[in-house]
Amino acid sequence: MFYPTFDSLLEKVANDRNGKKLVFTNGCFDILHVGHVRYLQEARSCGDLLVVALNSDRSVRELKGPTRPLQTEQDRAEILAALASVDYTFIFDESTPLKAIEALNPDVLVKGGDWAIDEIVGSDFVLQQGGEVKSLQFVDGRSTTRVVEKMQDPPS
């Protein structure tokens, strides 16, 4: 489910958690592709509830450049929220999701395999709280950048 405010998400997670293992991840998820789907399924398998923090349009432009995102934050949030593997989705506008990680205190923090554990924002905090940090399998050749490149240069 998509939560328009972080406070509403915090309240819902607090009500639902009840000893369940909470998994947290974040990303842009600009064009949903099979790499994203496999990654989110694997993330969900690490616990009982999955929170996906979605970069705002402003922060995607900051990270990926002026031509991105290709879809609005509202559309990206709605698409993510429709996936069976995702329990909660919210949009964050900060440069990193650290504040959200600290507020939610997830049991497991995950990112894609292109991230080393010590590079994952919030890893120190989660580990200090007794949680786990995982770098999940990267699906080689599957990325939004690759999809965009193929769209711009279709086969002849």
C-alpha positions, 0 to 999 in steps of 0.5 A: 500500500502507498502511504502519502506521508511518512507519519501515516506509514510509521503508524501503520507499520507500528500496528502491523509489526507485532514481532514480524521481521521488517525489511527495508529497501529503497530506490528510484524504480523508474521503469519497472523491469524483471530485475526490479521484480526479482529483487523485490521478491528476494527482499520480501523473502528476507522477512515478513513485511517489506517497506520500499522507500521511493526516491522523489522526482527531485531526488531522481533528477539529482541522482540520474540527471535532468532527463529522469525520472521517466515516470512521476513519483506518484505513478512509480509509487502506485506501480510498486504498491501493486506488487504482491511482494511490497507491503508499504511504499512511501516517497522520500525527498531527502538525499538518502533514506537514513532518517526513515531507516532510523525511524522504522528500525528495520530488522533487515536492510537490503540493496541490490548486488551492485552495492557493497554492505559498507556502502549501503546507507543506514547499514551502520545503524541497522547493524548496531541495532542487531539487524542484518544488512544484505546485498541481494543478487544483481540481475545482470543486464537488467536496468532502467538505463539499459531499457532506455538505451534499447528504446532510443536505439531499437534494432533495425 
